């Protein structure tokens, strides 16, 4: 189903040929280690590339070109995949069969992608200062606006505290002080550097054959001067002492976040069992957390858990009244304990597996979800197709789930509450 | 059931109306694993006033959403979500201003999932105790929205823009109004608006349309029941009630919603045309390919969070934009003067064609999303329009219509600005 082609050393094209869709997607990612020194620069890069090229010198010219390509979209891509940060562009475009007679979209789209990546206007050996400065402001605003979504804000605070010794504690977009310090020439030099050494991952999903896509990418790749450097392997959680932190802010609802660790990552054969445990414990409307913390005790509207398989971290977040903290926390831990003690019914086990299987089955039904799965799976160390993954989930036993639960340990808690104290 | 094929979109639609009045629409997607079903009622948060069986009813604000929560309860302590989960399906629901939708997605057990969906939505079961318990959960949901600046900025905008239309009240109601909701109120609303004649069943996926229809008849029966008659006493002048509103919250940068009041579009082909004209006008005025967007972006007055379009809700319509800006009032002024400029000079033919091509292409791409397609087919159905006919509507639009729309709607007296600024 997925064809993997090595176009040159450390340049990988993965293709999912599928004629059912009305659009195609292509992602172009440079893979870097997540590091404080460059996270902000990487996060800034795609936004600067999308500001203009020599032939299409401003946003308006770029959008006009995309409008001509039947409303195609190119968006910045900055992802965290375990210890890695990927940076690049994501293109979504209408399938050729809907274009006007004799017209195509894929081929001119690839030409335009090359232009965006390699034909930026320069000044004094760097990107245009006007582009860089305005995108720095935007990126800083984006970083600051994390505050607007209290749930996301609280979760990122939890991870920052819990992962102070780990790359996972570094914010995906860098720190705003780092963004502010970036200079146009330094950014361009960094870009040329990573274009030369970073592994490149290209993912395509759509109706074209892989050989066609490879041929269309050739002009772009031939212009790169490559000396690729392989990346260090992904690693598990880097331990530090746990903490309990409380922050106050002008909010009417509290956010309680708990962070747990587990030695099980997605490189571990126990991974499917851990995934099933997470579903039983806190993912979705039939999980123990939802059924008890919300439905039975009415302690909150939102509650759920998440499992970061690339790192071996489980998190729980709940939106609650300020005075319900102790009660909610106790119930969240009690439900985990229930899992550890094996208080899991066959219905819960089946429902959890079915939920995972169903979402894996449906992965192949949308171009975006295909790209989302495969463009990150291999990088994070999950060496399975959806079919292999499903087979592994199906064979998970109750004992394996209980064993997985018993590896989970509370590490850090963070509570965002209202009022001033 | 005869299929209609839309060659421009490569879509096949089966549609029929059952004896009980239910419309069934099946979007056939061969070769896909996922199946998605929406069971939707033409009843949303704004429909609190209605007559049924000759009697007038005035339900508390938030009733549609409360009802949505409570329909998941079934007699005999059955847990609907758990039953879907056991079949590997995901279920959920949402309430908007003018409709409420219940849906599931699955990859297997489609038949049983569909049965369960039809069954639980058509089975009202409310006890004093369970209705009481839900109040705590919904109150938390209301609290969550009060902390969400994007909800607050929008709700304050609606209160500024409208005088009487119930869009002034949040979909969830308030902590006060939900206190008045009782099992009786929920039963009355269910009887009035959850009758098949007021509903649509929309399914997308590789399913058998005949089987879907047969199941709907089996579960819902053939009897045609009275549908509640909505009272719409909303008289709106085409002027905003208040030009500007502000409040302070924990945000990093001022956040704004800006809207221009437009005439409600009604229903049918002409309504959809109006909507698509307005969408194109929004693109021409402040879309990413517009002269204005570039200028405001380069001047740092807007950033990539900026966006907008035309919104239509039963009884009201508006051209809206939103984003973060350190000077929202300057954004408003720039939009007003740019609209005047386009209204005076008109649109270049080539720019207009490019906008249309782009809008069409984006809508075609959007069809890959099961959820977006189900949502659009449903929403347009209640507006009396077959969504898959959008290409022909686009073709019929002329540049002069964009110009006319902008000069009529984008004016100071129809405008309201809502700003949430950071706490200092």
Contacts between the chains, C-beta under 8 A, distances in Angstrom:
chain1	res1	chain2	res2	distance
A	20	B	29	7.7
A	20	B	31	5.5
A	20	B	32	6.7
A	21	B	368	5.3
A	22	B	9	7.7
A	22	B	10	7.2
A	22	B	364	5.4
A	22	B	365	6.0
A	22	B	367	5.2
A	22	B	368	5.2
A	23	B	364	7.6
A	23	B	365	4.1
A	23	B	368	5.5
A	47	B	304	7.7
A	58	B	294	5.9
A	58	B	298	7.6
A	59	B	288	6.7
A	59	B	293	7.2
A	59	B	294	5.2
A	59	B	297	6.0
A	59	B	298	7.9
A	60	B	288	7.8
A	60	B	289	5.9
A	60	B	290	7.3
A	60	B	291	6.8
A	60	B	293	7.2
A	60	B	294	4.1
A	63	B	287	7.7
A	63	B	288	4.3
A	63	B	289	3.8
A	63	B	293	8.0
A	64	B	289	5.1
A	64	B	354	6.5
A	66	B	289	7.9
A	66	B	358	7.3
A	67	B	289	5.4
A	67	B	354	4.6
A	67	B	355	6.6
A	67	B	357	6.6
A	67	B	358	3.7
A	68	B	354	6.0
A	68	B	357	7.1
A	68	B	358	7.9
A	69	B	361	7.7
A	70	B	357	5.9
A	70	B	358	6.7
A	70	B	360	7.2
A	70	B	361	3.0
A	70	B	364	7.6
A	71	B	357	7.1
A	71	B	358	3.7
A	71	B	359	6.6
A	71	B	360	7.2
A	71	B	361	3.4
A	71	B	362	3.8
A	71	B	365	7.0
A	72	B	361	7.1
A	73	B	362	8.0
A	92	B	365	6.5
A	93	B	365	7.6
A	94	B	361	4.6
A	94	B	364	5.6
A	94	B	365	5.5
A	97	B	10	7.5
A	98	B	8	7.4
A	98	B	9	7.8
A	98	B	10	7.7
A	98	B	361	7.6
A	98	B	364	5.4
A	130	B	298	7.6
A	134	B	297	7.5
A	134	B	298	6.9
A	134	B	300	6.1
A	137	B	300	6.1
A	137	B	303	7.4
A	138	B	303	4.4
A	138	B	304	6.1
A	141	B	252	7.0
A	141	B	253	5.6
A	141	B	303	5.8
A	141	B	305	7.8
A	141	B	324	6.1
A	142	B	303	7.9
A	142	B	305	7.9
A	144	B	252	3.4
A	144	B	253	6.4
A	145	B	251	7.4
A	145	B	252	5.0
A	145	B	253	6.5
A	145	B	305	7.5
A	145	B	324	6.5
A	146	B	252	7.8
A	147	B	250	6.3
A	147	B	251	6.5
A	147	B	252	4.9
A	148	B	148	7.9
A	148	B	149	5.3
A	148	B	150	7.3
A	148	B	250	7.9
A	148	B	251	5.2
A	148	B	252	6.6
A	148	B	255	7.1
A	149	B	148	7.5
A	150	B	147	5.6
A	150	B	148	7.8
A	150	B	250	7.7
A	249	B	250	5.5
A	250	B	249	7.2
A	250	B	250	5.1
A	250	B	423	5.9
A	251	B	147	4.9
A	251	B	250	6.4
A	252	B	143	5.1
A	252	B	146	5.1
A	252	B	147	5.5
A	253	B	140	6.9
A	253	B	143	4.3
A	253	B	144	5.5
A	253	B	146	7.6
A	253	B	147	5.3
A	284	B	85	7.0
A	284	B	90	7.3
A	285	B	81	4.3
A	285	B	85	7.3
A	285	B	91	7.5
A	285	B	92	7.5
A	286	B	79	7.6
A	286	B	81	5.3
A	286	B	82	4.8
A	286	B	85	4.1
A	294	B	137	6.5
A	298	B	133	5.8
A	298	B	136	3.8
A	298	B	137	5.5
A	298	B	140	8.0
A	300	B	137	7.9
A	300	B	140	5.6
A	301	B	137	5.6
A	301	B	138	7.7
A	301	B	140	3.7
A	301	B	141	4.3
A	301	B	143	7.7
A	301	B	144	5.7
A	302	B	140	7.8
A	302	B	144	6.8
A	319	B	140	6.5
A	319	B	143	7.6
A	319	B	144	5.4
A	320	B	140	7.5
A	321	B	140	7.5
A	321	B	143	7.8
A	347	B	82	6.9
A	347	B	86	6.1
A	350	B	86	6.0
A	351	B	82	6.6
A	351	B	85	3.8
A	351	B	86	5.2
A	354	B	85	6.6
A	354	B	86	6.8
A	354	B	87	6.9
A	354	B	88	3.3
A	354	B	89	8.0
A	355	B	85	6.1
A	355	B	88	6.7
A	355	B	90	7.1
A	357	B	88	6.1
A	357	B	107	7.8
A	358	B	88	4.1
A	358	B	89	6.7
A	358	B	90	7.1
A	358	B	105	7.9
A	358	B	106	6.4
A	358	B	107	5.0
A	358	B	108	7.4
A	359	B	90	8.0
A	361	B	33	5.1
A	361	B	34	7.5
A	361	B	107	4.1
A	361	B	108	7.8
A	362	B	33	6.0
A	362	B	34	4.2
A	362	B	105	7.1
A	362	B	107	5.7
A	364	B	33	6.8
A	365	B	32	5.1
A	365	B	33	5.7
A	365	B	34	4.2
A	365	B	370	7.3
A	366	B	368	6.1
A	366	B	369	6.7
A	366	B	370	7.5
A	367	B	368	6.1
